[in-house]
Amino acid sequence: MKKILKFGGSSIANAERIKNVVSIIENTLNSSHEIFVVISAFQGVTDALIKIGTNVRDGKHTETSLPEILVKHEEIIMQLGLDTDMELGTVFKQLSSELEQHIPRCPGASIDFKMWQDELLSFGELFSARILSALLRSKRIDAELLDARKVVVTDSDYGSAYVHYQRSYDRIRSYIMNRSRLQIITGFLGANEYGKTTTLGRSGSDYSASIFGAALNVDEIEIWTDVDGILTANPKFVNEPRSISELTYEEAMELAHAGAKVIFPPTMIPALYKHIPIIVKNTFHPELPGTRIAQDRILEGEVTVGISSVSNVSLIRMQGAGMVGVKGINARLFTCLADKGISVMLVSQAFSEHSTCFAVKPEETNLALMLIDDEFAKEIKAKYIDSILVDNELSLVAVVGEGMQNTPGIAGLVFEVLGRERINVEAIAQGSSKRNISFIVHDSEAQRAIQALHQVLFERTPR
């Protein structure tokens, strides 16, 4: 069996956890599996590098930040008993010099800054992969580092690059073809056609694992994290969430897009097209089965599989008598937002077409309002469209499950529970697949909503 093993930052947060990861790799190899390992930066390193980059952009002094990251890596190297001469100090001096050069002339939030920041962020994965490779070699496992930038081809959307799948697959296969060593692959990274470093988005190492899995036609992709698979709800919100044993790709995507943090949404795309199962497992309890995500699963009477949520969203409402029956209003609305890269999280429209509301991240609200005012300036001036309204401090909550498609009354049950709790719903949306019912409530009521729904849907049999 051929597998991808991906280890996140929490799995390699310190020397002891890295040793645990090595044990998992050794056990998998001893089971006669052919494996490829994808690795994230050590826990906290990417956040620290982002902070450094932001400080540089803002012209702030960063003299003390880089040495702290260097010390973290050197301590781990020493605790693992590795040769301390891994040239990290040289690389950090080089990095420090580049930072000093950028401080007086960094062009704010321009494309140049984003390009430079992606280069900065690449060091986290490069260092962790180099250290893990060295540790495995010290255990007589013939391992080598594969810098994903050599083989993963992307566009130039720095910070959240689009992957050119077929070109990447061809490069990956060509690179791996004549290599017998265990590949320790940097997650999160790619490069555009000019060789400039790009990153695939936060938590993009999951995505990297799926890309390499699809390219190499593996039998399974294992995502190793710090929880027992994907849970029925956020453990910060409910006391006893359950581990979900099986999900379809579609269920996993719905949960991930609605806020479930365990897996990065684009991860499902390459695996789905190649029908490769994704297994989410706990590094600290490797004996547990975790969650299996695959094309199909057997429904065993359960209607829903999970509840996820995104807090701190804004709801923008556009309404007016002049919208009724007018063709192309929504096309213009969402095109003007998409053209500026604004992602819409939920849409709800009245049947009369008198009003449309949609949810966005709060940091995108002002830009969205400016774009709408510009696009519909004539209609607003003529009073065909009213003033645009905004509600802030809201949460999006989604109830997800394949069994919802053929279960009459599930929407009624969900909103009956919310009604009993006297929770006011600001907007509702249900996808055409019928496997997701989403709604907007105030942030202050989100946890109570999730707790009440979880109790009815997962802690006892619904009426």
C-alpha positions as CSV (number, residue, x, y, z in Angstrom):
1,M,0.0,0.0,0.0
2,K,1.2,3.5,-0.9
3,K,0.5,6.3,1.5
4,I,1.0,10.0,2.1
5,L,1.6,10.9,5.8
6,K,1.1,14.6,6.6
7,F,2.1,16.0,10.0
8,G,0.8,19.4,11.1
9,G,2.5,22.0,13.4
10,S,0.9,20.7,16.6
11,S,2.3,17.2,15.8
12,I,5.9,18.6,15.7
13,A,5.7,21.3,18.3
14,N,8.7,20.1,20.3
15,A,11.4,17.4,20.4
16,E,9.2,14.8,22.1
17,R,6.4,15.2,19.6
18,I,8.9,15.0,16.7
19,K,10.2,11.7,18.2
20,N,6.6,10.5,18.3
21,V,6.2,11.4,14.6
22,V,9.3,9.4,13.8
23,S,7.8,6.4,15.6
24,I,4.7,6.6,13.5
25,I,6.8,6.8,10.3
26,E,8.9,3.8,11.4
27,N,5.8,1.7,12.3
28,T,4.3,2.6,8.9
29,L,7.4,1.6,7.1
30,N,7.7,-1.6,9.1
31,S,4.2,-2.5,7.9
32,S,5.6,-2.7,4.4
33,H,3.9,0.5,3.2
34,E,5.6,2.8,0.7
35,I,5.2,6.3,2.1
36,F,5.8,10.0,1.4
37,V,5.9,12.5,4.3
38,V,4.5,16.0,4.0
39,I,5.4,18.3,6.9
40,S,4.3,21.8,8.2
41,A,6.5,24.3,10.0
42,F,6.9,23.8,13.8
43,Q,3.9,25.0,15.8
44,G,3.9,28.8,16.1
45,V,6.6,29.4,13.5
46,T,4.4,30.5,10.6
47,D,2.5,32.9,12.9
48,A,5.8,34.3,14.1
49,L,7.0,34.8,10.6
50,I,3.8,36.5,9.6
51,K,4.1,38.9,12.5
52,I,7.7,39.7,11.4
53,G,6.5,40.3,7.8
54,T,3.7,42.6,9.0
55,N,6.1,44.5,11.2
56,V,8.5,45.0,8.3
57,R,5.6,46.2,6.1
58,D,4.7,48.7,8.8
59,G,8.4,49.9,9.2
60,K,8.8,48.5,12.7
61,H,12.0,47.1,14.1
62,T,12.2,43.3,14.2
63,E,15.7,42.8,15.7
64,T,14.5,40.5,18.5
65,S,12.0,38.4,16.6
66,L,14.2,36.3,14.3
67,P,16.7,35.2,17.1
68,E,13.7,33.8,19.0
69,I,12.7,31.6,16.1
70,L,16.4,30.5,15.6
71,V,16.7,29.6,19.3
72,K,13.5,27.5,19.0
73,H,15.0,25.5,16.2
74,E,18.4,25.2,17.7
75,E,16.9,23.9,21.0
76,I,14.9,21.2,19.1
77,I,18.1,20.2,17.2
78,M,20.0,19.9,20.4
79,Q,17.2,18.0,22.2
80,L,17.0,15.5,19.3
81,G,20.8,14.9,19.6
82,L,21.5,16.0,16.0
83,D,24.6,17.7,14.6
84,T,24.1,21.4,15.4
85,D,26.0,22.4,12.3
86,M,22.9,22.6,10.0
87,E,23.6,26.0,8.7
88,L,20.5,27.5,10.2
89,G,22.4,30.3,11.7
90,T,23.8,31.3,8.3
91,V,20.4,31.2,6.8
92,F,18.9,33.4,9.6
93,K,21.7,35.9,9.1
94,Q,20.8,36.1,5.5
95,L,17.1,36.4,6.3
96,S,17.9,39.2,8.9
97,S,19.8,41.1,6.3
98,E,16.9,40.9,3.8
99,L,14.5,42.1,6.5
100,E,16.7,45.1,7.2
101,Q,16.7,45.9,3.5
102,H,12.9,45.8,3.3
103,I,12.1,47.9,6.3
104,P,12.5,51.4,4.8
105,R,11.1,50.6,1.4
106,C,8.5,47.8,1.8
107,P,5.5,48.8,-0.4
108,G,2.7,48.3,2.1
109,A,0.2,45.6,1.1
110,S,1.2,45.6,-2.6
111,I,1.8,42.5,-4.6
112,D,5.6,42.9,-4.1
113,F,5.1,42.7,-0.4
114,K,2.9,39.6,-0.7
115,M,5.5,38.0,-2.9
116,W,8.3,38.8,-0.4
117,Q,6.2,37.5,2.5
118,D,5.6,34.1,0.8
119,E,9.4,33.8,0.5
120,L,9.7,34.6,4.2
121,L,7.1,32.1,5.2
122,S,8.8,29.3,3.2
123,F,11.6,29.1,5.8
124,G,9.3,27.5,8.4
125,E,8.7,24.4,6.3
126,L,12.2,24.3,5.0
127,F,13.7,24.2,8.5
128,S,11.2,21.6,9.9
129,A,11.7,19.3,6.9
130,R,15.5,19.6,7.1
131,I,15.5,18.7,10.8
132,L,13.1,15.8,10.4
133,S,15.1,14.4,7.5
134,A,18.3,14.6,9.6
135,L,16.6,12.8,12.5
136,L,15.3,10.0,10.3
137,R,18.8,9.5,8.8
138,S,20.2,9.3,12.3
139,K,17.7,6.4,12.8
140,R,19.1,4.7,9.7
141,I,16.1,5.7,7.6
142,D,17.4,6.9,4.2
143,A,15.4,10.2,4.0
144,E,15.9,13.4,2.0
145,L,14.2,16.8,1.8
146,L,12.0,17.6,-1.2
147,D,11.4,21.3,-1.5
148,A,7.9,21.4,-3.0
149,R,8.7,24.5,-4.9
150,K,10.7,22.3,-7.3
151,V,7.5,20.5,-8.4
152,V,4.3,22.3,-7.4
153,V,3.4,24.8,-10.1
154,T,1.0,27.7,-9.2
155,D,-0.2,31.0,-10.4
156,S,1.1,34.3,-8.9
157,D,-1.7,34.8,-6.3
158,Y,0.7,35.1,-3.5
159,G,-0.7,34.0,-0.1
160,S,-3.4,31.8,-1.7
161,A,-2.0,30.4,-4.9
162,Y,-4.0,28.4,-7.5
163,V,-2.3,25.1,-8.3
164,H,-1.8,24.0,-11.9
165,Y,-2.6,20.4,-11.2
166,Q,-1.5,18.5,-14.4
167,R,1.8,20.4,-14.7
168,S,2.4,19.8,-11.0
169,Y,1.5,16.1,-11.3
170,D,3.9,15.6,-14.2
171,R,6.7,17.3,-12.4
172,I,6.1,15.3,-9.2
173,R,6.1,12.0,-11.0
174,S,9.2,12.8,-13.0
175,Y,11.0,13.9,-9.8
176,I,10.0,10.8,-7.8
177,M,10.6,8.3,-10.6
178,N,14.2,7.5,-10.0
179,R,14.4,8.2,-6.3
180,S,14.5,5.5,-3.7
181,R,14.9,7.6,-0.6
182,L,12.0,8.5,1.7
183,Q,10.9,12.0,0.6
184,I,10.2,14.6,3.4
185,I,8.2,17.2,1.5
186,T,7.6,20.8,2.5
187,G,3.9,21.4,2.8
188,F,2.2,24.8,2.0
189,L,4.7,25.8,-0.7
190,G,4.7,26.1,-4.5
191,A,6.3,28.3,-7.1
192,N,5.0,30.2,-10.1
193,E,6.3,29.8,-13.6
194,Y,9.1,32.3,-12.9
195,G,10.3,30.2,-9.9
196,K,9.0,32.7,-7.3
197,T,7.8,31.2,-4.0
198,T,4.1,31.0,-3.5
199,T,2.0,29.6,-0.6
200,L,-1.2,27.7,-0.8
201,G,-3.1,29.4,2.1
202,R,-3.1,28.8,5.8
203,S,-3.3,25.1,6.6
204,G,-2.1,24.6,3.0
205,S,0.1,21.6,4.0
206,D,-3.1,19.4,4.0
207,Y,-3.6,20.6,0.4
208,S,0.0,19.7,-0.4
209,A,-0.6,16.2,0.9
210,S,-3.6,15.8,-1.4
211,I,-1.7,17.2,-4.4
212,F,1.2,14.7,-3.9
213,G,-1.2,11.9,-3.2
214,A,-3.1,12.5,-6.4
215,A,0.1,12.8,-8.4
216,L,1.5,9.6,-7.1
217,N,-1.8,7.7,-7.1
218,V,-1.5,6.6,-3.4
219,D,-4.0,4.4,-1.7
220,E,-4.5,6.7,1.3
221,I,-3.7,10.2,2.5
222,E,-3.3,10.4,6.3
223,I,-3.6,13.8,7.9
224,W,-2.1,13.6,11.4
225,T,-3.2,16.3,13.8
226,D,-4.0,16.7,17.5
227,V,-7.6,15.6,17.7
228,D,-9.3,12.2,17.3
229,G,-10.5,12.9,13.7
230,I,-13.2,15.3,12.7
231,L,-15.6,16.0,15.6
232,T,-19.4,16.6,15.6
233,A,-18.9,20.1,16.9
234,N,-16.2,22.4,18.1
235,P,-15.0,21.1,21.6
236,K,-14.8,24.8,22.7
237,F,-18.6,25.0,22.3
238,V,-19.9,21.5,23.5
239,N,-18.7,19.4,26.3
240,E,-18.7,16.0,24.6
241,P,-18.3,16.2,20.8
242,R,-18.1,12.8,19.1
243,S,-15.5,11.7,16.6
244,I,-17.1,11.1,13.2
245,S,-16.0,7.7,11.9
246,E,-16.9,8.3,8.2
247,L,-17.7,11.3,5.9
248,T,-18.1,11.8,2.2
249,Y,-15.9,14.3,0.5
250,E,-18.9,16.6,0.1
251,E,-19.8,16.4,3.8
252,A,-16.2,17.2,4.8
253,M,-16.1,20.2,2.4
254,E,-19.4,21.5,3.7
255,L,-18.1,21.3,7.3
256,A,-14.7,22.8,6.4
257,H,-16.1,25.7,4.5
258,A,-18.4,26.4,7.4
259,G,-15.6,26.7,9.9
260,A,-14.4,23.2,10.9
261,K,-10.7,23.7,11.5
262,V,-9.4,20.1,11.2
263,I,-9.0,20.0,7.4
264,F,-8.3,22.7,4.8
265,P,-11.2,22.8,2.3
266,P,-9.2,22.6,-1.0
267,T,-7.6,19.4,0.4
268,M,-10.6,17.4,-0.8
269,I,-10.3,18.5,-4.5
270,P,-7.3,16.4,-5.8
271,A,-8.3,13.4,-3.6
272,L,-12.0,13.5,-4.7
273,Y,-11.1,13.4,-8.4
274,K,-8.7,10.4,-7.8
275,H,-11.1,8.8,-5.3
276,I,-8.3,8.6,-2.7
277,P,-9.5,8.2,0.9
278,I,-8.3,10.8,3.4
279,I,-7.8,9.6,7.0
280,V,-7.7,12.2,9.8
281,K,-5.8,10.8,12.8
282,N,-4.5,11.9,16.2
283,T,-0.7,11.9,16.5
284,F,-1.0,11.4,20.2
285,H,-3.4,8.5,19.9
286,P,-2.3,6.7,16.8
287,E,-4.2,3.5,17.8
288,L,-7.6,5.3,17.3
289,P,-9.2,4.9,13.8
290,G,-9.9,8.7,13.3
291,T,-12.2,9.9,10.6
292,R,-12.2,8.4,7.1
293,I,-13.3,10.7,4.2
294,A,-14.2,9.0,1.0
295,Q,-16.4,9.1,-2.1
296,D,-19.3,7.1,-0.5
297,R,-20.3,5.8,2.9
298,I,-23.1,3.6,4.2
299,L,-25.8,5.6,5.9
300,E,-26.7,3.8,9.1
301,G,-29.7,5.9,10.1
302,E,-27.9,9.0,11.1
303,V,-29.4,12.2,9.6
304,T,-26.6,14.7,10.4
305,V,-22.9,14.2,10.9
306,G,-21.7,17.5,12.3
307,I,-22.2,21.2,13.2
308,S,-19.6,23.8,12.3
309,S,-19.5,27.6,12.6
310,V,-17.7,30.8,11.7
311,S,-17.8,33.6,14.2
312,N,-17.4,37.4,13.6
313,V,-19.0,37.6,10.2
314,S,-20.9,40.6,8.7
315,L,-24.2,40.5,6.9
316,I,-24.8,43.0,4.1
317,R,-28.4,43.6,3.0
318,M,-29.4,45.1,-0.3
319,Q,-33.1,45.7,-0.8
320,G,-35.6,47.9,-2.6
321,A,-38.8,47.9,-4.6
322,G,-36.8,48.6,-7.8
323,M,-35.1,45.1,-7.5
324,V,-38.3,43.2,-8.0
325,G,-38.3,41.3,-11.3
326,V,-35.2,43.2,-12.6
327,K,-32.9,40.8,-14.4
328,G,-29.2,40.7,-13.6
329,I,-29.2,42.4,-10.2
330,N,-27.5,39.5,-8.5
331,A,-25.2,38.9,-11.4
332,R,-24.0,42.5,-11.1
333,L,-23.8,42.3,-7.3
334,F,-21.7,39.2,-7.1
335,T,-19.6,39.9,-10.1
336,C,-18.4,43.3,-8.7
337,L,-17.5,41.5,-5.4
338,A,-15.7,38.6,-7.1
339,D,-13.7,40.9,-9.3
340,K,-12.1,42.4,-6.2
341,G,-11.5,39.0,-4.6
342,I,-14.3,39.2,-2.0
343,S,-15.5,35.7,-0.9
344,V,-19.2,35.4,-0.1
345,M,-19.9,32.9,2.7
346,L,-23.7,32.7,2.5
347,V,-26.5,34.1,0.3
348,S,-30.2,34.4,1.2
349,Q,-32.8,36.0,-1.1
350,A,-36.5,36.7,-0.7
351,F,-38.7,35.0,-3.3
352,S,-40.0,38.4,-4.4
353,E,-36.4,39.4,-5.2
354,H,-37.1,42.5,-3.1
355,S,-34.0,41.8,-1.0
356,T,-30.8,39.9,-1.0
357,C,-28.4,39.5,1.9
358,F,-25.0,37.9,2.0
359,A,-22.3,37.2,4.6
360,V,-18.6,38.3,4.3
361,K,-15.6,38.6,6.6
362,P,-15.8,41.9,8.5
363,E,-12.4,43.1,7.2
364,E,-14.0,42.9,3.7
365,T,-17.1,44.8,4.6
366,N,-16.0,48.4,3.8
367,L,-14.6,47.4,0.4
368,A,-17.8,45.5,-0.4
369,L,-19.9,48.5,0.5
370,M,-17.8,50.8,-1.7
371,L,-18.1,48.4,-4.6
372,I,-21.9,48.1,-4.3
373,D,-22.3,51.8,-4.0
374,D,-20.3,52.3,-7.2
375,E,-22.0,49.5,-9.1
376,F,-25.5,50.5,-8.2
377,A,-25.0,54.3,-7.9
378,K,-27.8,55.1,-10.4
379,E,-30.3,52.8,-8.7
380,I,-29.5,54.1,-5.3
381,K,-29.8,57.7,-6.4
382,A,-33.2,56.9,-8.0
383,K,-34.4,55.2,-4.8
384,Y,-34.9,51.9,-6.7
385,I,-32.5,50.4,-4.1
386,D,-32.5,51.5,-0.5
387,S,-29.4,52.4,1.5
388,I,-27.3,49.3,2.0
389,L,-27.6,47.9,5.6
390,V,-24.8,46.1,7.5
391,D,-25.1,43.9,10.6
392,N,-21.9,42.9,12.4
393,E,-20.8,40.5,15.2
394,L,-22.7,37.6,13.7
395,S,-22.0,33.9,13.4
396,L,-22.6,31.5,10.5
397,V,-23.7,28.0,11.8
398,A,-24.1,25.0,9.5
399,V,-25.7,21.7,10.1
400,V,-24.4,19.0,7.7
401,G,-25.2,15.5,6.8
402,E,-25.9,13.3,3.7
403,G,-28.9,11.8,5.5
404,M,-30.6,15.2,5.5
405,Q,-31.4,14.9,1.8
406,N,-34.1,12.3,2.3
407,T,-35.3,13.2,5.7
408,P,-38.5,15.2,5.9
409,G,-38.7,17.7,8.7
410,I,-35.0,18.1,9.5
411,A,-35.2,21.9,8.8
412,G,-38.2,22.1,11.0
413,L,-36.4,20.3,13.8
414,V,-33.4,22.6,13.5
415,F,-35.5,25.8,13.7
416,E,-37.8,24.4,16.3
417,V,-34.7,23.9,18.6
418,L,-33.6,27.5,17.9
419,G,-37.1,28.7,18.6
420,R,-37.3,26.9,21.9
421,E,-34.0,28.6,22.9
422,R,-35.4,32.0,21.8
423,I,-32.5,32.5,19.4
424,N,-33.2,34.9,16.6
425,V,-32.1,33.8,13.1
426,E,-30.9,36.7,10.9
427,A,-30.7,34.7,7.6
428,I,-31.2,31.1,6.3
429,A,-29.7,29.3,3.4
430,Q,-29.9,25.6,2.2
431,G,-27.8,24.3,-0.6
432,S,-29.3,22.5,-3.6
433,S,-27.6,19.3,-2.4
434,K,-29.8,19.5,0.8
435,R,-26.9,18.2,2.9
436,N,-26.3,21.6,4.5
437,I,-28.7,24.0,6.4
438,S,-26.9,27.2,7.2
439,F,-28.1,30.2,9.2
440,I,-26.9,33.4,10.8
441,V,-27.2,34.3,14.5
442,H,-25.6,36.9,16.7
443,D,-22.2,35.9,18.0
444,S,-23.5,36.1,21.6
445,E,-26.0,33.3,20.8
446,A,-23.9,31.0,18.6
447,Q,-22.6,28.8,21.3
448,R,-26.1,28.3,22.9
449,A,-27.4,27.5,19.4
450,I,-24.7,24.9,18.8
451,Q,-25.1,23.3,22.2
452,A,-28.9,23.0,21.9
453,L,-28.6,21.5,18.4
454,H,-25.8,19.2,19.4
455,Q,-27.9,17.8,22.3
456,V,-30.9,17.1,20.1
457,L,-29.0,15.8,17.0
458,F,-26.1,13.8,18.6
459,E,-26.7,13.3,22.3
460,R,-30.2,11.9,22.1
461,T,-32.5,10.5,19.5
462,P,-34.5,13.3,17.8
463,R,-38.2,13.2,18.0
